[in-house]
Amino acid sequence: MYKCRYFTIKELVSPIVFNTFGEFAWRFFDADFLRDLDFIRDEWEKVVGKANAPLTINNWNAGLTQCGLRSNQDPIVKEKKSVYCSAHCLAKAVDLHTKNASDTGKFWEFVKSLIVAGKLKTIRRLEDKNVTVKQNYIHADAFQTSSNKLEVFMP
């Protein structure tokens, strides 16, 4: 079973998921998706240097609790009144935060370039940067795309 080098399971899942499943939650993730996350982090370090390379998904102490795997009991999902099939609910999406918020736009372009160059195994979709970068994160997911190419989408 593959486990990320840079992200703990607590960073990848909501508190509700972790408190219910603990370390078993690693099994919800596709190994290649987790490898993509580590690869992104490794390559990002080459761009911004080790001191600025850390990326955050969830940080419960800072109020980031639903940026990785969400369950049907998590607030974002539970409040939905219509059908909701998010990549977050299928362990195929993360919202990534850079160490320096000012790097978010650059980071979005960087991840886009990795997708376009075919360097990621599963991550193919990015939420439109005009939505996410303003909020200091990027959404990346592994939903299938037509012809396995980059897809930028609106939420």
N, C-alpha and C positions, 0 to 999 in steps of 0.2 A: 504494500500500500504506500503510495507516495504522499508525503507531507511536505508542505512548503518550507523552504529555508528561511524566508523572510517574514512570513505571516503565521501567527498562531491560530488555532481553531477559534479562539475567542474573537479574533479580528475578522474572521470569515463568516461568522454566524451571529444572529441576534442573541441577546441574553436568554430569551425564551427557548430558543433552539438549544443553546449550550446547557442551560439548566435542566432540560429534559433529556438530552442525549450525550452531553459531555464529549469526550474524545471520539466516541462512535460517529459523531457528525462528520469526521474526515471522509467517511465512506459515502457521503452524499455527493461528493465532488468527483468529477471526471479527472483522472490523473493528468491528462494533457492540459486541461484547463489550469490546474495548479502549477504545472510546469511553465505555462505561458506567463502566469503571474510572476514567478521567479525570474524568468527570462526578461520580462519588462523591467523588473527592478535591477537586474544585473546591467542591462544596457543603459538604463537611465543613469546609473552611477557613472558610466563612461562619459556621459554628456555633462552632468552637473557636479561631479566629484562626490566622494564618499560622504562628506559632511552634509550635503544637501540631497542625497539620494533617497533617504527613507520615505516610504509611501505608507499611507494609512488607509485602511478600509473602515473597520469599526474601531472606535475608541470609546468604550462605555463611559469612562470618567468624563469625557468631553461631550457626551450627549450623542455621539454617533453610534447608533444601535441597530440600524436597519439598512446598512450599506452593503451587506453581503447577503447570505441566505436568510430569507424571511419565511416565517410559517404562517399558517392561516390564523394564528392567534396574535400575531404582531399587529400593532395599531395601523400601519399603512395598509395592510391587507384586510384586516378585520372591518375597517370602516367603508370598504367598497360596497356599493349597492348593486353593481352589475358584475358580470363575469370578468374575472381578472386572472390572466395567465401570464404573469411576469417572469422573465428570465431569473429574477431574484428568487422566486418561489421554487425554481427548479435547480438551484445551485449552479447557474450558468451566467451569473452577472455579479459585478462588483462596481461600487462607486469608489474611485481612487482619489485620494487627496495628497497633494505634494506637500513637502515640508514647508516650502515657501509658497503662499497663496499666489504670489506674483508669477510663479512658474506654471500655473495651471494651463494657460493657453499654449505655451510652448510644449508642455507635456501632452496635451491633446494632439497636437501636430506630430509629436514624436511617436505616439502610439499609432496614429494613423499611418505614419511612414512604415512602421513595422508590419502592419497589416498589408499595405499595398505591396511591400517587398516580399510578402509570403513567408515572413520569419516566425509567425505565430501559428500554432497547430489548430487552435479552436476559436480564438477570439477574432471575430469578423465585423462586429457591429459597434458603432459608437453613437451615443446620443448626441444630437446637434450641439456643437460647442457654444452656440449663441444662447442656449438654455443653461447648460451645466457650468460652463467656465465662469459665468457671472456669479454662480453660487460656490465657486472654488472647489469643484470636483469634476471628474470625468466619469461617465458611465461607459463601461466596456462589457460586452457580453458575447456568448458563444451560440446564440441562435443561428440556425442555418441561414444562408443568404443565397440568392440566385447566383449561379456559377461560382460559388465559393469566394466571392470578392467582397471588398469593403462595402458596407452599407451604413450610411449616416441617416439617422431617423429622428423624427420629432416624437416626443412623449405623448 
